[in-house]
Amino acid sequence: MRLTQTLSALLVAVAMFAVTTCICASAQAAEVNRIIKVDRNFDHDLTGFELKGAHGSVACETCHFGAVFKGVPTVCEKCHDGGLAKGKPEDHPPTSNSCGNCHTVTKWSVAHVDHGEIKASCFSCHNGVGAEGKGASHILSRDECADCHETTSWTIAHFRHDGVSAACVSCHDGQRAQGRPFNHPSTTTMCENCHTASAWDVG
């Protein structure tokens, strides 16, 4: 009770006289009456952990519980573990714990995605719910996006026909992809009986 009254009085004094110190009390039982004054003008950047973004509005004692100033974690997942601070939700794609590769300290929503950190298939995110997936007009294919797409650009970088489960003519219709030219012999034979996916010339 006495500690609470002491702290309340000190906080009122700080507010009234604009004292430039941060007053913290140790939570360790042996040091309940120990008051620590920390210069509010202390440059936290000197510790190697800048108080940018959301970290700048966190109360000192959240990280420095018990007035411990050395050895406080500086790696995201040590605090953002779902206990001390919000961590990865259950529906987060399997990734490494290098949060800064996709998130920033100013905003938790994804700023950019480093696909090198993702430890799951493309379709686990690109399913039309988590992220843009195959549209209604996408050709019938397996869910291995990397067969045709790169992580740096969604436009097709290369096309591997072995991932396609549709008939050739479903794409090679003269609109989506080159189809039979006007001078092609009339036939009902399947394209692959004469052509290969790697060379259009008759094999």
C-alpha atoms as a printed R data frame, in Angstrom:
    type eleno elety resid chain resno       x       y       z
1   ATOM     1    CA   MET     A     1   0.000   0.000   0.000
2   ATOM     2    CA   ARG     A     2   2.798   2.372   0.973
3   ATOM     3    CA   LEU     A     3   4.604   1.665  -2.328
4   ATOM     4    CA   THR     A     4   1.422   2.414  -4.283
5   ATOM     5    CA   GLN     A     5   0.986   5.730  -2.451
6   ATOM     6    CA   THR     A     6   4.654   6.611  -2.998
7   ATOM     7    CA   LEU     A     7   4.452   5.847  -6.704
8   ATOM     8    CA   SER     A     8   1.176   7.756  -7.072
9   ATOM     9    CA   ALA     A     9   2.668  10.812  -5.381
10  ATOM    10    CA   LEU     A    10   5.767  10.656  -7.563
11  ATOM    11    CA   LEU     A    11   3.742  10.324 -10.752
12  ATOM    12    CA   VAL     A    12   1.634  13.329  -9.770
13  ATOM    13    CA   ALA     A    13   4.825  15.283  -9.095
14  ATOM    14    CA   VAL     A    14   6.179  14.328 -12.507
15  ATOM    15    CA   ALA     A    15   2.985  15.480 -14.208
16  ATOM    16    CA   MET     A    16   2.848  18.751 -12.236
17  ATOM    17    CA   PHE     A    17   6.453  19.807 -12.559
18  ATOM    18    CA   ALA     A    18   7.347  18.168 -15.895
19  ATOM    19    CA   VAL     A    19  10.326  16.390 -14.377
20  ATOM    20    CA   THR     A    20  12.339  14.768 -17.125
21  ATOM    21    CA   THR     A    21  12.754  11.382 -15.471
22  ATOM    22    CA   CYS     A    22  10.961   8.066 -15.766
23  ATOM    23    CA   ILE     A    23  10.318   6.549 -12.352
24  ATOM    24    CA   CYS     A    24  10.140   2.779 -12.108
25  ATOM    25    CA   ALA     A    25   9.740   0.499  -9.117
26  ATOM    26    CA   SER     A    26  11.341  -2.917  -8.965
27  ATOM    27    CA   ALA     A    27   8.813  -5.721  -8.648
28  ATOM    28    CA   GLN     A    28  11.286  -8.002  -6.880
29  ATOM    29    CA   ALA     A    29  10.101  -8.614  -3.320
30  ATOM    30    CA   ALA     A    30  13.469  -7.747  -1.763
31  ATOM    31    CA   GLU     A    31  13.539  -4.402  -3.580
32  ATOM    32    CA   VAL     A    32   9.915  -3.275  -3.328
33  ATOM    33    CA   ASN     A    33  10.894   0.124  -1.966
34  ATOM    34    CA   ARG     A    34  13.707   0.660  -4.471
35  ATOM    35    CA   ILE     A    35  12.893   3.496  -6.848
36  ATOM    36    CA   ILE     A    36  14.935   3.834 -10.010
37  ATOM    37    CA   LYS     A    37  15.184   7.111 -11.846
38  ATOM    38    CA   VAL     A    38  16.016   6.942 -15.504
39  ATOM    39    CA   ASP     A    39  16.748  10.039 -17.519
40  ATOM    40    CA   ARG     A    40  13.835  10.442 -19.890
41  ATOM    41    CA   ASN     A    41  16.200  12.031 -22.402
42  ATOM    42    CA   PHE     A    42  18.234   8.811 -22.554
43  ATOM    43    CA   ASP     A    43  18.916   7.918 -26.185
44  ATOM    44    CA   HIS     A    44  17.546   4.383 -26.428
45  ATOM    45    CA   ASP     A    45  19.134   4.043 -29.887
46  ATOM    46    CA   LEU     A    46  22.500   3.657 -28.105
47  ATOM    47    CA   THR     A    47  21.358   0.216 -26.899
48  ATOM    48    CA   GLY     A    48  21.122  -1.060 -30.482
49  ATOM    49    CA   PHE     A    49  17.321  -1.305 -30.237
50  ATOM    50    CA   GLU     A    50  15.605   1.811 -31.551
51  ATOM    51    CA   LEU     A    51  12.171   2.575 -30.153
52  ATOM    52    CA   LYS     A    52  10.518   3.008 -33.532
53  ATOM    53    CA   GLY     A    53   6.861   2.606 -34.372
54  ATOM    54    CA   ALA     A    54   4.758   0.715 -31.835
55  ATOM    55    CA   HIS     A    55   7.782   0.118 -29.594
56  ATOM    56    CA   GLY     A    56   7.953   3.846 -28.836
57  ATOM    57    CA   SER     A    57   4.592   3.806 -27.059
58  ATOM    58    CA   VAL     A    58   5.242   0.742 -24.897
59  ATOM    59    CA   ALA     A    59   5.677   1.477 -21.187
60  ATOM    60    CA   CYS     A    60   9.281   1.007 -19.990
61  ATOM    61    CA   GLU     A    61   8.360  -1.668 -17.445
62  ATOM    62    CA   THR     A    62   6.763  -3.864 -20.132
63  ATOM    63    CA   CYS     A    63  10.231  -4.759 -21.373
64  ATOM    64    CA   HIS     A    64  12.257  -3.769 -18.318
65  ATOM    65    CA   PHE     A    65  10.182  -5.666 -15.761
66  ATOM    66    CA   GLY     A    66  11.841  -5.599 -12.366
67  ATOM    67    CA   ALA     A    67  14.039  -2.712 -13.527
68  ATOM    68    CA   VAL     A    68  16.228  -5.075 -15.560
69  ATOM    69    CA   PHE     A    69  17.986  -3.097 -18.263
70  ATOM    70    CA   LYS     A    70  20.598  -5.512 -19.611
71  ATOM    71    CA   GLY     A    71  19.849  -8.726 -21.451
72  ATOM    72    CA   VAL     A    72  16.360  -7.683 -22.536
73  ATOM    73    CA   PRO     A    73  15.437  -9.544 -25.770
74  ATOM    74    CA   THR     A    74  15.754  -7.603 -29.013
75  ATOM    75    CA   VAL     A    75  14.566 -10.358 -31.362
76  ATOM    76    CA   CYS     A    76  10.876 -10.157 -32.351
77  ATOM    77    CA   GLU     A    77   9.799 -13.671 -31.430
78  ATOM    78    CA   LYS     A    78  11.243 -13.450 -27.908
79  ATOM    79    CA   CYS     A    79   8.453 -10.985 -27.014
80  ATOM    80    CA   HIS     A    80   5.941 -11.612 -29.801
81  ATOM    81    CA   ASP     A    81   5.332 -15.170 -28.660
82  ATOM    82    CA   GLY     A    82   1.609 -14.904 -27.938
83  ATOM    83    CA   GLY     A    83   2.308 -14.497 -24.216
84  ATOM    84    CA   LEU     A    84   4.080 -11.214 -23.565
85  ATOM    85    CA   ALA     A    85   2.949  -9.675 -26.856
86  ATOM    86    CA   LYS     A    86   0.836 -10.748 -29.828
87  ATOM    87    CA   GLY     A    87   2.594 -13.392 -31.900
88  ATOM    88    CA   LYS     A    88   1.865 -15.333 -35.076
89  ATOM    89    CA   PRO     A    89  -1.823 -16.251 -35.324
90  ATOM    90    CA   GLU     A    90  -2.816 -19.866 -35.958
91  ATOM    91    CA   ASP     A    91  -3.536 -19.156 -39.620
92  ATOM    92    CA   HIS     A    92  -0.102 -17.573 -40.228
93  ATOM    93    CA   PRO     A    93   1.726 -19.326 -43.062
94  ATOM    94    CA   PRO     A    94   4.612 -21.517 -41.905
95  ATOM    95    CA   THR     A    95   7.660 -19.235 -41.908
96  ATOM    96    CA   SER     A    96  10.910 -18.627 -40.130
97  ATOM    97    CA   ASN     A    97  10.814 -16.248 -37.169
98  ATOM    98    CA   SER     A    98  12.427 -13.389 -39.090
99  ATOM    99    CA   CYS     A    99   9.370 -11.133 -38.675
100 ATOM   100    CA   GLY     A   100  11.142  -8.074 -40.114
101 ATOM   101    CA   ASN     A   101  11.306  -9.688 -43.550
102 ATOM   102    CA   CYS     A   102   7.553  -9.137 -43.992
103 ATOM   103    CA   HIS     A   103   6.419  -6.835 -41.160
104 ATOM   104    CA   THR     A   104   7.481  -3.418 -39.907
105 ATOM   105    CA   VAL     A   105   7.484  -1.983 -36.378
106 ATOM   106    CA   THR     A   106   5.020   0.714 -37.427
107 ATOM   107    CA   LYS     A   107   2.359  -1.619 -38.759
108 ATOM   108    CA   TRP     A   108   1.813  -5.306 -38.128
109 ATOM   109    CA   SER     A   109  -0.115  -5.873 -41.366
110 ATOM   110    CA   VAL     A   110   2.181  -7.227 -44.035
111 ATOM   111    CA   ALA     A   111   4.238  -4.554 -45.745
112 ATOM   112    CA   HIS     A   112   5.871  -6.953 -48.189
113 ATOM   113    CA   VAL     A   113   6.244 -10.694 -48.347
114 ATOM   114    CA   ASP     A   114   9.652 -12.277 -48.583
115 ATOM   115    CA   HIS     A   115   8.646 -15.574 -50.180
116 ATOM   116    CA   GLY     A   116  12.030 -17.003 -49.218
117 ATOM   117    CA   GLU     A   117  10.737 -17.098 -45.637
118 ATOM   118    CA   ILE     A   118   7.631 -19.137 -46.503
119 ATOM   119    CA   LYS     A   119   7.930 -22.813 -45.652
120 ATOM   120    CA   ALA     A   120   4.671 -23.933 -47.289
121 ATOM   121    CA   SER     A   121   3.266 -24.413 -50.768
122 ATOM   122    CA   CYS     A   122   2.065 -21.379 -52.725
123 ATOM   123    CA   PHE     A   123  -1.512 -22.608 -52.556
124 ATOM   124    CA   SER     A   124  -1.522 -22.532 -48.744
125 ATOM   125    CA   CYS     A   125  -1.742 -18.713 -49.085
126 ATOM   126    CA   HIS     A   126  -2.687 -18.151 -52.727
127 ATOM   127    CA   ASN     A   127  -6.040 -19.881 -52.348
128 ATOM   128    CA   GLY     A   128  -8.299 -16.879 -52.948
129 ATOM   129    CA   VAL     A   129  -8.741 -16.338 -49.193
130 ATOM   130    CA   GLY     A   130  -5.306 -15.624 -47.693
131 ATOM   131    CA   ALA     A   131  -4.009 -14.088 -50.909
132 ATOM   132    CA   GLU     A   132  -5.003 -13.893 -54.562
133 ATOM   133    CA   GLY     A   133  -5.239 -17.357 -56.046
134 ATOM   134    CA   LYS     A   134  -6.072 -18.881 -59.400
135 ATOM   135    CA   GLY     A   135  -8.927 -16.951 -60.981
136 ATOM   136    CA   ALA     A   136 -11.957 -18.478 -62.674
137 ATOM   137    CA   SER     A   137 -10.288 -18.135 -66.068
138 ATOM   138    CA   HIS     A   138  -7.075 -19.892 -64.982
139 ATOM   139    CA   ILE     A   139  -6.331 -23.000 -66.970
140 ATOM   140    CA   LEU     A   140  -6.911 -26.332 -65.292
141 ATOM   141    CA   SER     A   141  -3.609 -27.139 -63.602
142 ATOM   142    CA   ARG     A   142  -2.107 -28.486 -60.427
143 ATOM   143    CA   ASP     A   143  -1.528 -26.224 -57.448
144 ATOM   144    CA   GLU     A   144   2.218 -25.868 -57.991
145 ATOM   145    CA   CYS     A   145   2.313 -22.169 -58.879
146 ATOM   146    CA   ALA     A   146   6.101 -22.197 -59.292
147 ATOM   147    CA   ASP     A   147   5.661 -24.335 -62.411
148 ATOM   148    CA   CYS     A   148   4.837 -21.118 -64.266
149 ATOM   149    CA   HIS     A   149   5.106 -18.175 -61.866
150 ATOM   150    CA   GLU     A   150   7.924 -16.490 -59.962
151 ATOM   151    CA   THR     A   151   7.603 -14.998 -56.467
152 ATOM   152    CA   THR     A   152   8.872 -11.630 -57.730
153 ATOM   153    CA   SER     A   153   6.227 -11.288 -60.441
154 ATOM   154    CA   TRP     A   154   2.853 -12.923 -60.905
155 ATOM   155    CA   THR     A   155   3.030 -12.711 -64.693
156 ATOM   156    CA   ILE     A   156   4.143 -15.969 -66.252
157 ATOM   157    CA   ALA     A   157   7.903 -16.190 -66.404
158 ATOM   158    CA   HIS     A   158   8.042 -19.629 -67.983
159 ATOM   159    CA   PHE     A   159   5.424 -22.176 -68.822
160 ATOM   160    CA   ARG     A   160   5.744 -25.838 -67.958
161 ATOM   161    CA   HIS     A   161   3.080 -27.874 -69.666
162 ATOM   162    CA   ASP     A   162   3.526 -30.881 -67.399
163 ATOM   163    CA   GLY     A   163   1.541 -29.063 -64.707
164 ATOM   164    CA   VAL     A   164  -1.485 -28.621 -66.979
165 ATOM   165    CA   SER     A   165  -4.253 -31.187 -66.710
166 ATOM   166    CA   ALA     A   166  -6.492 -29.695 -69.417
167 ATOM   167    CA   ALA     A   167  -6.512 -30.471 -73.129
168 ATOM   168    CA   CYS     A   168  -4.173 -28.389 -75.310
169 ATOM   169    CA   VAL     A   169  -7.059 -26.707 -77.109
170 ATOM   170    CA   SER     A   170  -8.410 -25.283 -73.816
171 ATOM   171    CA   CYS     A   171  -5.566 -22.751 -74.048
172 ATOM   172    CA   HIS     A   172  -4.321 -23.062 -77.616
173 ATOM   173    CA   ASP     A   173  -7.556 -21.718 -79.070
174 ATOM   174    CA   GLY     A   174  -6.082 -18.776 -80.978
175 ATOM   175    CA   GLN     A   175  -7.037 -16.277 -78.236
176 ATOM   176    CA   ARG     A   176  -5.369 -17.264 -74.981
177 ATOM   177    CA   ALA     A   177  -2.456 -18.921 -76.743
178 ATOM   178    CA   GLN     A   178  -1.510 -19.666 -80.334
179 ATOM   179    CA   GLY     A   179  -3.850 -22.233 -81.831
180 ATOM   180    CA   ARG     A   180  -3.976 -24.123 -85.078
181 ATOM   181    CA   PRO     A   181  -3.144 -21.822 -88.002
182 ATOM   182    CA   PHE     A   182  -5.658 -21.464 -90.830
183 ATOM   183    CA   ASN     A   183  -3.575 -23.773 -93.066
184 ATOM   184    CA   HIS     A   184  -3.428 -26.588 -90.483
185 ATOM   185    CA   PRO     A   185  -4.779 -29.861 -91.849
186 ATOM   186    CA   SER     A   186  -8.267 -30.646 -90.661
187 ATOM   187    CA   THR     A   187  -8.037 -33.339 -88.007
188 ATOM   188    CA   THR     A   188  -9.616 -34.599 -84.807
189 ATOM   189    CA   THR     A   189  -6.318 -36.014 -83.579
190 ATOM   190    CA   MET     A   190  -5.096 -34.737 -80.205
191 ATOM   191    CA   CYS     A   191  -2.334 -32.120 -80.506
192 ATOM   192    CA   GLU     A   192   0.157 -34.175 -78.487
193 ATOM   193    CA   ASN     A   193  -0.029 -36.977 -81.065
194 ATOM   194    CA   CYS     A   194   1.998 -34.777 -83.422
195 ATOM   195    CA   HIS     A   195   3.389 -31.952 -81.274
196 ATOM   196    CA   THR     A   196   5.386 -31.761 -78.058
197 ATOM   197    CA   ALA     A   197   5.078 -29.220 -75.276
198 ATOM   198    CA   SER     A   198   8.699 -28.139 -75.750
199 ATOM   199    CA   ALA     A   199   8.534 -27.681 -79.544
200 ATOM   200    CA   TRP     A   200   5.513 -26.801 -81.628
201 ATOM   201    CA   ASP     A   201   7.068 -28.174 -84.799
202 ATOM   202    CA   VAL     A   202   5.779 -31.583 -85.734
203 ATOM   203    CA   GLY     A   203   8.033 -34.217 -84.169
